[in-house]
Amino acid sequence: MPPFPESAAVSARPPGEVLFSARGLTKVYPGGETDVRALDGVDLDLRAGELIVLLGASGSGKSTLLNILGGLDVPTAGTLHYQGTELTHASDGTLTRFRRDAVGFIFQFYNLIPSLTARENVALITEISRNPMTPEEALRLVGLGDRMDNFPSQLSGGQQQRVAIARAIAKRPEVLLCDEPTGALDVKTGITVLEAIQKVNLDFGTLAVIITHNAIIADMADRVIHLSDGCITDIQSNAQRRDVHTLAW
Amino acid sequence: MILAPLDLKLLRDLGHMKGQMLAVSLVMACGLAMMIMTSSLILSLESTRDAYYAKNRFGDVFSDLKRAPNALRSRLLEIPGVTVVETRVTGRLTLDLPGMLEPADGTIISIPDDRPQQLHQLYLRRGRLPATDRQNEVVVGEAFAEAHGFEPGDQLDAILHGARERLTITGIALSPEFVFEARPGDSLPDNRRFGIFWMNERELADAFELDGAFNSVLVDVAPGEAVAPVMAALDRILAPYGGLVAYARNDHGSAKRLDDELNVLHGLSVAFPTVFLSIAAFMSSAVLTRVIRLQREQIAQLKALGYSSGQVGWHFLKFALVIVVGGTVLGGVAGVWLGSGVVSVYHKFFRFPSLTFHADYLAVGSAFIASSVAVFAGVIGAVRQAVKLPPAEAMRPEPPAEYRTSILERLGLQRLAGSSLRMAMRNIERRPWQSCFAALGLALATGIPIVPGAMRDAIDYLMDFQWDMAQRQNVSVSLIEPGSASALNNLAHLPGVISTEEFRSVPARLRFGHQSRRLGVTGMIPGSRLSRLLDATGTPVGLPPSGLLISAKLAEILGAKPGDTVTLEVQEGRRPVVNAVIQGLITDYTGVAAYMDIDALRRLMKEGGSISGAHLTVDAKQWPFFLEKVKESPLIASLAIKNASRQAFRQSTAEMINLVQGLYFTFSIIVSFGVVYNSARIALSERSRELATLRVVGFNHREVATVLISELVVLTMVAVPVGLLIGTGLAKGIVTAASTETVRLPFMISLRSYATAVLVVLVSSTVSFAVVSRGLRHLDLLGVLKARD
């Protein structure tokens, strides 16, 4: 399997280059008598360095879109290109390579390996990446330089989520996909987590896509994509991104 | 029938975990199968034996003598406690069989022709008894007849007491005194070269010059009467008639061989099942603990809905019950099936009119109770913990698992460990008991195949020891009557004889304290080169000019040691009784024996250069001529041909060993497959979220499988050496249990047996893991994004 196209330094990439290009993206889940159209003909371009917020009610299709973007699922119809490479019909091996090289995931419930310390959880990714930062570097970026040798059970929810962010960014991904990253956190902790995502987005020019139910978070985005019944109903561009520190909910 | 909702849940849950339930049930079934098989074999053999002995009137006390008049019978009947006395004539015969270069030999026994046979009644399989008005008719033992394909009407040439006769077979029969139809002293039957024959009394007495006399007595003792006074009285009355020491059933060659086999089975019926049941109990505990952990919230909901702790607890105990019932049914079926197969192998060693398999249903019941106790003990803790949680608390997810650095890291060896190994080590340390039992299961699986390996090695060694190291002659010749120096000279002049080494053998009784044994004492020439006495290491033991060398097993039975003085009561000639010092011990593997300097024995017997026979080496080219001459010789009672004995021994052990090996390998494969399958399934289930996360962040299937397998690899690496030790112990235990007076096995395990055991476990574990790891392909990658811990 050939390696996925190399990205030497994400920060050097000129902003605005299209990374993802989706056309007529459709996902239908067979549901007995009535099929469920989770995505229904989505056309979308996502560019390097953007911070995107996906907003929508439950069942609107935002998670399905994120899963397809992350190579965790394949569309039923339509096409998806990543930097010109078509992902629509990619093999399991190609998708694995794509996730390994290009994508960082952040989950609502952190999904850390409980038997590994913070440092080792990050090292798990740096061991298999082509051009990673050191685990220490990644953890310092998210403000956890002093908790590197703690096990997940010894960290608070916010700290665990920041370890998850460190794990996601340690490989210097071009894309950061975050599914409800603050969903399980209180406001104060949520802000520190969003800060870390914003920092990565700004410092490395990483395309960050955040799913949230929280409309306030939308203010920190470049663009806010509203989804409903599997369709994009509105794309709102913020003239000015609000700094995370100023958010409150 | 409408099932209660909880039972429906049980059925569906079981459906989801059928692989694991089957794995546990199978391991349990191995133990129960072994238990039921051995118990059923014991029941079958014992009940068949008892019925046969009773119906065909097996005697209680036996004695052989030189010659006594038939009139003595009435005096024997007067011995208190004696109900029946049967006197008879027995002798040895040599056979010249078509298609066999070497002579065969046998024992021929009289059938009363003027009165009904009261003891040791024949069971006639085919044909008829010899007619009183015809000559040279015989009935033949079934095993010998089968080995040669003899049928009633066939004829064979035999030498009876020096006279060549053509015998006609009238019937094929069995007798309770020859359940084990083998040459006296042999540990395994050689049915081609040894047979039992029965002939009318008058004719046989005539042939052996015992007209109006007998040389063998069988006695039936009234129920409840002690046999020892009867034996003493027999000895007293028969002494003037050359009577040898009387003996009871427990010293009867055939009966003792069967009892020894039953003792071995009794030993096996407890030890093995216990080990299997312990492993099955642990596996059930691991499976159910996981089920309960995964169903924590459901338990809370059930309790919130109003189900009592007892109802919920019973619901989960039903999972265990299903395992036990499944295991018992599988084990019962397998045990009965295996038992009925093994019974047919026993038929080759032990001859009964009908050895039918009786399933021991009591053992099935005991097996059910034993496995219920074992499994319930394994799961009760988890069930109790689950039901005692308040519903509100149970509905909250379990707190995150706590880990700490593993011992490798605490020892500063973290550089040696990659992430997978670290995870494995920490998981193992977090659940030490679960890991311990999984390792123990694998260790057991490693140990089990060592047992048949050790048996094979022991038999190989025994054969080398017996027929290469100890016996270097080609053939041993026994004379009908002790001969003189000229007899040795005659043997030396048989065609092709290169060297001779004479021996003198007398029947005797050795006494030490309260213990005594009947045996043969053999006088050998010092520094003998052909037949050698060896110690356990195979080093020749020098024959002392006075005193005895005895089998190590005999010393153990008598409770004597070198330097002790035993009483030697010779049962031949002038029947001297002397004290003799045990000068040393020798190693042998069949029967027990005592040896002394041939000249010392001759002095004791007050004889000149007497011999009982000789060991010979014979030129291979002259072998057929040698045998031809031997067949014609009226003075030769029997011939022990080394290569023939070796071949017969190999043939009769091979089938049993193959059977045991097949059985133990199967058990080993089931246990290792089951343990690995279960451990991997549990790990896959408990860590599915962790493993799916790894897939999401870019690990491929192989890398995720490595994480999953690391723990099992670590456990296997610990388990295999432990298993080799367990196997060594098991083999030692079985060899010790099987070490009886009639036959013993040396304790010997080759590198090949160890390697085979490791290979069996590694291959079955790998296949098992491969089966489970297919589940990695179905990990719910999308689910991990949403599911909470």
Interface residues (C-beta under 8 A of the other chain):
Chain A: S63 L66 N67 G70 L72 D73 G93 T96 R97 R99 R100 D101 V103 G104 F105 F107 Q108 F109 N111 I113 P114 S115 L116 E120 A123 L124 I125 E127 I128 S129 F151 P152 S153 R167 A168 K171 D179 A184
Chain B: P399 P400 A401 E402 Y403 R404 G418 S419 R422 M423 R426 N427 R430 R689 E690 T693 L694 R695 V696 V697 G698 F699 N700 E703 L781 L782 V784 L785 K786 A787 R788 D789
